[in-house]
Amino acid sequence: MAVTRYLGLWGRLLCALALTPLCTMVSIMTSTTQALESLDDSALSTVTGQAQGIRFTSEFDTSINAITYTDDDGYYRGDGNSRSDGNSRGDGNASQSAGSIRLSPIRIATPTNRPIVIDLSVATNDTGETGLVLVNKDMAIDLDIGKIEINGVSIGAYGQNNFKIGTENGGLASDEFRVELYGGGAAVASGPGDDIGGDSGMTFNISLPNSLAFDTYFEDPDGNGNNPGARLTSTVSFQSNSGKSGLELNNITLDIVDNGLRIGLPETNGGDINVYNARLGDAILNSVAYRNIDIKPGSYVLLKNARGQDDSAIEFDAVLSKRSAVDYVYIDGEVDVASGVVSDPDIYEGSASFVLLDDLSVSGARVNVDRERGLVVDFDPSQADAGVSAHVLVNDVKFRRSDRDIASTPTLGTFDAQINLTNNSYLQVEGH
């Protein structure tokens, strides 16, 4: 409330300054012996024209020649145990020449004659918190990355475009993309000595309406030999078959803690994320839906610096809280994006429900780029508990035609799986 009163007072003072000449003329025309009375808050509150927020309207076309991430030391799993500068790592790994990831060129633009309009205001929510609220009724932004390169070798191009929201995608004129920002981050520590909660950090809430959708593409424009290349496209939609009015992402937190940057994963309202109508050229491959998304409180990702003082890497831990759940649906064909309806009875679907019976835990994960193997995600071999562990229940596994009632479809049964990836596991990505 203090912020609101502070902003309200400034608005009133500005209005008072604007009215000063008029007040002076009125006082001269009246009795010269009448003393001017001071204006208090109650008097100024009757002045109209107080600020209610700011609206930003813009069109832009931004080009970035290149963004390059360089892993300064390069890092790979090998037989040596010393760095090129003579310093020992002591963990059975050797340093090679630095690797890099390069994005070029990058273009971020609004479509022609379609400006982006953002309304910004200061508001107080139902719990009494005051924060910034940003509202946008049209996500009109196109993104194109001409080439994604790992160590100078392209793995393709990527982009997002054709954003739709509201009446143009089966929704309401009142549909909006909404972001709320509040002071103060997570209230629960992720490790001993973590200084989080209270007035430090930030908290975000994001609302994505049912009618919001956009297209994505991944393209190999060069091909090789007789192959002219290929373009894989799909449409990402938040249309809900779960009876929700879109997807709510609440209590996303950012905190600087002793070990790095803690990002609190959002609590969700059971909405959906759909990846519809994946195509190679004009041929539809499939559609996929993640429905009834339920992320429980306490889930987070902790981004950390490299372990050694002279090392360069991105390291992270993560926790997805137990009882978090999602329904996965595979659709063998085309879906109407606005409604989420499969109209062709010859299309088949496979579905299953996934529930975490214990926390999904990621510990000691690392991301490095080197000239030897490219982009590598692995685990710290010197950390005994490094890896991934999860206990997952998979139930309601069903296959059916899209025109059949899913409630009456028999199931394949229930699967109870305990999954562990050790610190010898890795993922390697290279261009070729």
C-alpha positions as CSV (number, residue, x, y, z in Angstrom):
1,M,0.0,0.0,0.0
2,A,3.0,2.3,0.6
3,V,3.9,2.1,-3.1
4,T,0.4,2.9,-4.2
5,R,0.2,5.9,-1.8
6,Y,3.6,7.1,-3.0
7,L,2.6,7.0,-6.7
8,G,-0.8,8.5,-6.0
9,L,0.8,11.4,-4.2
10,W,3.2,12.1,-7.1
11,G,0.2,12.1,-9.5
12,R,-1.6,14.5,-7.3
13,L,1.4,16.9,-7.0
14,L,1.7,16.9,-10.8
15,C,-2.0,17.8,-11.2
16,A,-1.6,20.5,-8.6
17,L,1.4,22.0,-10.4
18,A,-0.6,22.1,-13.7
19,L,-3.5,23.9,-12.0
20,T,-1.3,26.5,-10.2
21,P,-1.7,29.3,-12.8
22,L,-5.5,28.9,-12.8
23,C,-5.6,28.9,-9.0
24,T,-3.5,32.1,-9.0
25,M,-5.9,33.9,-11.3
26,V,-9.0,32.8,-9.3
27,S,-7.4,34.0,-6.0
28,I,-6.6,37.5,-7.6
29,M,-10.2,37.9,-8.8
30,T,-11.5,37.1,-5.3
31,S,-10.8,39.0,-2.2
32,T,-7.2,39.9,-1.8
33,T,-7.5,39.6,1.9
34,Q,-8.5,35.9,1.7
35,A,-5.5,33.7,2.6
36,L,-4.8,30.7,0.5
37,E,-5.4,27.4,2.3
38,S,-2.9,24.5,2.0
39,L,-4.1,21.6,0.0
40,D,-4.0,18.3,1.9
41,D,-4.5,14.7,0.6
42,S,-8.3,14.9,1.0
43,A,-8.5,18.0,-1.1
44,L,-6.2,16.7,-3.8
45,S,-8.1,13.4,-4.0
46,T,-10.9,15.3,-5.8
47,V,-8.6,16.4,-8.6
48,T,-9.2,14.3,-11.7
49,G,-6.6,13.1,-14.2
50,Q,-4.5,11.0,-11.7
51,A,-2.3,8.5,-13.5
52,Q,-3.7,5.0,-13.7
53,G,-0.8,3.3,-15.6
54,I,1.4,3.5,-18.7
55,R,0.7,2.2,-22.2
56,F,3.6,1.3,-24.5
57,T,2.9,1.0,-28.2
58,S,5.7,0.1,-30.5
59,E,6.8,-1.5,-33.8
60,F,10.3,-2.6,-34.2
61,D,12.7,-4.7,-36.4
62,T,15.8,-5.7,-34.5
63,S,18.8,-7.5,-36.0
64,I,21.7,-9.0,-34.1
65,N,24.6,-10.1,-36.2
66,A,25.6,-12.9,-33.8
67,I,25.6,-14.1,-30.1
68,T,28.4,-16.4,-29.2
69,Y,28.8,-18.4,-26.0
70,T,32.4,-19.6,-25.4
71,D,33.4,-22.2,-22.8
72,D,36.7,-20.6,-22.0
73,D,38.5,-23.8,-20.9
74,G,36.8,-26.5,-22.9
75,Y,36.1,-29.6,-20.9
76,Y,35.6,-33.3,-21.8
77,R,35.8,-36.7,-20.2
78,G,39.2,-38.2,-21.0
79,D,42.2,-40.0,-19.5
80,G,44.3,-37.0,-18.6
81,N,44.1,-35.2,-15.3
82,S,45.8,-31.8,-16.0
83,R,44.8,-28.6,-17.7
84,S,46.6,-27.1,-20.7
85,D,47.9,-24.5,-18.3
86,G,49.5,-27.1,-16.0
87,N,47.0,-27.0,-13.2
88,S,45.6,-30.3,-12.1
89,R,41.8,-30.9,-12.1
90,G,42.2,-34.0,-10.0
91,D,39.0,-35.6,-11.4
92,G,40.2,-37.6,-14.3
93,N,39.3,-35.0,-17.0
94,A,41.5,-33.0,-19.4
95,S,41.1,-29.6,-20.9
96,Q,41.0,-29.0,-24.7
97,S,40.6,-25.9,-26.8
98,A,37.6,-23.8,-26.0
99,G,34.3,-24.7,-27.7
100,S,31.5,-22.3,-28.7
101,I,27.9,-22.0,-29.5
102,R,27.0,-19.3,-32.0
103,L,23.5,-17.9,-33.0
104,S,23.6,-15.8,-36.2
105,P,21.9,-13.8,-37.5
106,I,19.1,-13.1,-35.0
107,R,16.0,-11.1,-36.0
108,I,13.3,-10.0,-33.6
109,A,10.5,-8.0,-35.1
110,T,6.8,-7.1,-35.0
111,P,4.8,-8.0,-38.1
112,T,4.1,-5.1,-40.5
113,N,1.3,-2.8,-39.3
114,R,0.8,-4.9,-36.2
115,P,2.2,-2.9,-33.2
116,I,2.8,-4.5,-29.8
117,V,0.8,-2.8,-27.0
118,I,1.8,-3.3,-23.4
119,D,-0.2,-1.8,-20.5
120,L,1.8,-1.4,-17.3
121,S,0.3,-0.5,-13.9
122,V,0.9,-0.8,-10.2
123,A,-1.7,-3.0,-8.5
124,T,-2.5,-4.8,-5.3
125,N,-3.5,-8.5,-5.4
126,D,-6.0,-10.3,-3.2
127,T,-3.3,-11.1,-0.6
128,G,-2.3,-7.4,-0.2
129,E,0.9,-7.6,-2.2
130,T,1.7,-4.6,-4.4
131,G,3.5,-5.2,-7.7
132,L,3.9,-4.4,-11.4
133,V,1.4,-5.8,-13.8
134,L,2.0,-6.0,-17.6
135,V,-0.8,-6.9,-19.9
136,N,-0.7,-7.6,-23.6
137,K,-3.6,-8.5,-25.8
138,D,-1.5,-9.4,-28.8
139,M,1.8,-11.3,-28.7
140,A,2.9,-9.9,-32.1
141,I,6.6,-10.8,-32.1
142,D,8.5,-12.9,-34.7
143,L,11.8,-14.5,-33.9
144,D,14.2,-16.0,-36.4
145,I,17.7,-17.5,-35.8
146,G,19.3,-18.1,-39.2
147,K,21.9,-20.6,-38.0
148,I,22.7,-22.4,-34.8
149,E,26.3,-23.5,-34.8
150,I,28.3,-25.7,-32.4
151,N,32.1,-25.2,-33.0
152,G,31.4,-23.6,-36.3
153,V,29.2,-26.4,-37.7
154,S,25.5,-25.6,-38.2
155,I,22.8,-27.8,-36.7
156,G,20.0,-25.8,-38.4
157,A,17.8,-22.7,-38.2
158,Y,15.0,-22.0,-35.7
159,G,12.1,-19.5,-35.4
160,Q,8.8,-18.6,-33.8
161,N,6.1,-16.6,-35.6
162,N,2.4,-16.3,-36.4
163,F,1.3,-15.5,-32.8
164,K,-2.5,-15.6,-32.4
165,I,-4.6,-14.6,-29.4
166,G,-8.2,-13.7,-28.8
167,T,-10.9,-13.7,-31.5
168,E,-8.5,-14.6,-34.3
169,N,-7.9,-18.0,-32.6
170,G,-11.3,-18.9,-31.3
171,G,-11.0,-16.9,-28.1
172,L,-12.5,-13.8,-26.6
173,A,-11.7,-10.1,-27.3
174,S,-10.8,-9.8,-23.6
175,D,-8.1,-12.6,-23.7
176,E,-4.7,-11.3,-22.6
177,F,-1.2,-12.3,-21.8
178,R,-0.5,-11.2,-18.3
179,V,2.6,-10.9,-16.2
180,E,2.7,-9.9,-12.5
181,L,6.0,-9.0,-10.7
182,Y,6.3,-8.8,-6.9
183,G,9.2,-8.2,-4.6
184,G,10.5,-11.1,-2.5
185,G,11.4,-14.6,-3.7
186,A,11.2,-18.1,-2.4
187,A,10.2,-18.7,1.2
188,V,11.9,-22.1,1.6
189,A,15.7,-22.6,1.4
190,S,17.2,-25.1,-1.0
191,G,20.3,-25.8,1.0
192,P,22.1,-24.9,4.3
193,G,22.9,-21.2,4.6
194,D,20.8,-20.1,1.7
195,D,19.6,-16.6,2.3
196,I,16.2,-16.5,0.6
197,G,12.8,-15.3,1.4
198,G,11.8,-12.0,3.0
199,D,12.4,-8.9,0.9
200,S,15.1,-10.4,-1.3
201,G,14.5,-11.9,-4.8
202,M,11.5,-11.6,-7.1
203,T,8.3,-13.5,-7.8
204,F,6.5,-13.8,-11.2
205,N,3.0,-14.9,-12.1
206,I,2.2,-15.5,-15.8
207,S,-1.2,-16.1,-17.3
208,L,-1.5,-17.7,-20.8
209,P,-5.1,-17.7,-22.3
210,N,-6.7,-20.5,-24.1
211,S,-6.5,-18.7,-27.4
212,L,-2.8,-18.1,-27.4
213,A,-0.9,-20.0,-30.0
214,F,2.2,-19.6,-32.2
215,D,4.1,-21.5,-34.9
216,T,7.6,-22.8,-34.6
217,Y,10.0,-24.2,-37.2
218,F,13.3,-26.0,-37.3
219,E,15.1,-26.1,-40.6
220,D,18.1,-27.6,-42.3
221,P,18.4,-25.2,-45.1
222,D,21.6,-26.6,-46.6
223,G,21.0,-30.3,-46.9
224,N,23.8,-32.4,-48.5
225,G,24.3,-34.2,-51.8
226,N,20.9,-34.7,-53.4
227,N,19.0,-33.7,-50.2
228,P,17.8,-30.1,-50.5
229,G,17.1,-29.8,-46.7
230,A,13.9,-30.1,-44.7
231,R,11.7,-27.9,-42.6
232,L,9.9,-29.2,-39.5
233,T,7.0,-27.0,-38.3
234,S,4.5,-27.3,-35.5
235,T,2.0,-25.1,-33.6
236,V,2.2,-24.6,-29.8
237,S,-1.1,-24.0,-28.2
238,F,-2.5,-23.5,-24.7
239,Q,-6.0,-24.4,-25.6
240,S,-7.3,-26.6,-22.7
241,N,-9.2,-29.8,-22.8
242,S,-9.1,-29.8,-19.0
243,G,-11.8,-27.2,-18.5
244,K,-9.3,-24.5,-17.6
245,S,-9.2,-21.0,-19.0
246,G,-5.6,-21.3,-20.2
247,L,-2.4,-22.1,-18.3
248,E,-1.5,-20.3,-15.1
249,L,2.2,-20.3,-14.0
250,N,2.3,-19.0,-10.5
251,N,5.1,-18.2,-7.9
252,I,8.1,-18.3,-10.3
253,T,10.9,-17.1,-8.1
254,L,14.4,-15.8,-8.6
255,D,16.9,-15.7,-5.7
256,I,20.6,-15.3,-5.5
257,V,21.8,-17.9,-2.9
258,D,25.1,-19.1,-1.6
259,N,25.5,-21.7,-4.4
260,G,24.2,-19.7,-7.3
261,L,20.9,-18.6,-8.9
262,R,17.8,-20.4,-7.6
263,I,14.9,-20.4,-10.0
264,G,11.6,-21.6,-8.4
265,L,9.6,-23.5,-11.0
266,P,6.0,-22.4,-11.4
267,E,3.0,-23.9,-9.6
268,T,0.4,-24.6,-12.2
269,N,-3.4,-24.7,-12.4
270,G,-3.8,-28.0,-14.3
271,G,-3.8,-26.4,-17.8
272,D,-2.4,-27.8,-21.0
273,I,0.5,-27.3,-23.4
274,N,-0.1,-28.7,-26.9
275,V,2.4,-29.2,-29.8
276,Y,0.0,-29.7,-32.6
277,N,0.4,-30.7,-36.3
278,A,4.1,-31.4,-36.6
279,R,4.9,-31.4,-40.3
280,L,7.8,-32.2,-42.6
281,G,7.0,-30.0,-45.6
282,D,3.2,-30.5,-46.1
283,A,3.0,-34.0,-44.5
284,I,1.6,-34.1,-41.0
285,L,3.5,-36.5,-38.7
286,N,1.6,-36.2,-35.4
287,S,0.5,-34.1,-32.5
288,V,1.3,-34.2,-28.8
289,A,-0.5,-32.8,-25.8
290,Y,0.6,-32.3,-22.2
291,R,-2.6,-32.0,-20.2
292,N,-3.5,-31.4,-16.6
293,I,-0.1,-30.1,-15.8
294,D,0.3,-30.1,-12.1
295,I,3.7,-28.9,-10.7
296,K,3.8,-28.9,-6.9
297,P,5.4,-26.2,-4.7
298,G,9.0,-26.6,-3.9
299,S,10.2,-27.5,-7.4
300,Y,13.3,-25.5,-8.5
301,V,16.5,-25.3,-10.6
302,L,19.7,-24.2,-9.0
303,L,22.3,-22.7,-11.5
304,K,25.8,-22.8,-10.2
305,N,29.3,-21.7,-11.2
306,A,31.9,-24.3,-12.1
307,R,33.2,-26.2,-9.1
308,G,36.9,-25.3,-9.5
309,Q,38.1,-21.7,-9.1
310,D,39.9,-21.8,-12.5
311,D,37.1,-23.8,-14.3
312,S,34.5,-22.5,-16.7
313,A,31.2,-24.3,-17.0
314,I,27.5,-24.2,-16.2
315,E,26.5,-26.6,-13.4
316,F,23.0,-27.1,-12.0
317,D,20.9,-29.1,-9.6
318,A,17.1,-29.5,-9.9
319,V,14.1,-30.8,-8.0
320,L,10.6,-31.6,-9.3
321,S,8.5,-32.1,-6.2
322,K,6.7,-35.4,-5.6
323,R,3.0,-35.7,-6.6
324,S,3.7,-33.5,-9.6
325,A,1.8,-35.0,-12.5
326,V,1.0,-34.7,-16.2
327,D,-1.2,-36.5,-18.7
328,Y,0.6,-37.3,-22.0
329,V,-1.4,-37.7,-25.2
330,Y,0.0,-38.8,-28.6
331,I,-2.3,-38.1,-31.5
332,D,-1.5,-39.8,-34.9
333,G,-2.7,-36.9,-37.1
334,E,-4.0,-33.4,-37.4
335,V,-5.8,-31.4,-34.7
336,D,-7.8,-28.2,-35.0
337,V,-5.6,-25.7,-33.1
338,A,-8.4,-23.3,-31.9
339,S,-10.6,-26.1,-30.5
340,G,-8.2,-29.0,-29.9
341,V,-10.7,-31.3,-31.6
342,V,-9.7,-34.3,-33.7
343,S,-12.4,-34.5,-36.4
344,D,-11.1,-37.5,-38.4
345,P,-12.4,-40.8,-36.8
346,D,-9.5,-42.7,-38.4
347,I,-7.0,-40.9,-36.2
348,Y,-5.7,-42.9,-33.2
349,E,-4.5,-41.7,-29.9
350,G,-2.2,-43.1,-27.1
351,S,-2.3,-41.6,-23.6
352,A,-0.9,-42.1,-20.1
353,S,-0.8,-40.4,-16.8
354,F,2.5,-39.8,-15.1
355,V,2.8,-39.1,-11.3
356,L,6.0,-38.6,-9.3
357,L,5.9,-40.8,-6.1
358,D,9.1,-39.1,-4.8
359,D,11.0,-36.0,-5.7
360,L,12.7,-36.1,-9.1
361,S,16.2,-35.1,-8.3
362,V,19.0,-33.9,-10.6
363,S,22.4,-33.4,-8.8
364,G,25.8,-32.4,-10.1
365,A,24.8,-31.9,-13.7
366,R,27.1,-29.9,-16.0
367,V,27.0,-28.2,-19.4
368,N,30.3,-27.8,-21.3
369,V,31.3,-27.1,-24.9
370,D,34.6,-28.3,-26.2
371,R,36.3,-28.9,-29.6
372,E,36.4,-32.7,-29.0
373,R,32.8,-33.5,-28.5
374,G,30.7,-30.3,-29.0
375,L,27.9,-29.5,-26.5
376,V,28.0,-32.0,-23.6
377,V,25.6,-32.4,-20.7
378,D,27.0,-34.8,-18.1
379,F,27.6,-35.2,-14.4
380,D,30.5,-34.5,-12.1
381,P,32.3,-37.8,-11.8
382,S,33.9,-36.8,-8.5
383,Q,30.5,-36.4,-6.9
384,A,29.2,-39.7,-5.7
385,D,25.5,-38.8,-5.7
386,A,25.6,-37.0,-9.0
387,G,22.9,-38.1,-11.5
388,V,19.2,-38.3,-11.8
389,S,16.8,-40.2,-9.6
390,A,13.0,-40.5,-9.9
391,H,10.1,-42.8,-8.8
392,V,7.3,-42.6,-11.4
393,L,3.9,-44.1,-11.5
394,V,2.4,-44.5,-15.0
395,N,-1.3,-45.4,-15.1
396,D,-4.3,-45.1,-17.4
397,V,-2.3,-46.3,-20.4
398,K,-4.7,-46.4,-23.3
399,F,-4.8,-46.7,-27.1
400,R,-8.1,-45.8,-28.9
401,R,-9.7,-44.2,-31.9
402,S,-10.3,-40.5,-31.5
403,D,-14.1,-41.0,-31.8
404,R,-14.3,-43.5,-29.0
405,D,-15.1,-42.6,-25.4
406,I,-11.9,-42.6,-23.4
407,A,-13.6,-43.3,-20.1
408,S,-14.9,-46.7,-21.4
409,T,-11.6,-47.7,-23.1
410,P,-9.7,-50.5,-21.2
411,T,-6.2,-49.8,-19.9
412,L,-3.0,-51.7,-20.4
413,G,-2.3,-51.6,-16.7
414,T,-0.1,-49.6,-14.3
415,F,3.7,-49.3,-14.3
416,D,5.8,-48.4,-11.3
417,A,9.3,-47.4,-12.3
418,Q,12.3,-46.3,-10.2
419,I,14.8,-44.6,-12.5
420,N,18.4,-43.7,-11.8
421,L,21.0,-42.2,-14.1
422,T,24.5,-42.5,-12.7
423,N,27.3,-40.0,-13.0
424,N,28.6,-42.0,-16.0
425,S,25.7,-40.8,-18.1
426,Y,26.0,-38.0,-20.7
427,L,24.4,-36.4,-23.7
428,Q,26.5,-35.1,-26.6
429,V,25.3,-32.8,-29.4
430,E,27.4,-31.9,-32.5
431,G,26.8,-30.6,-36.0
432,H,27.8,-32.7,-38.9
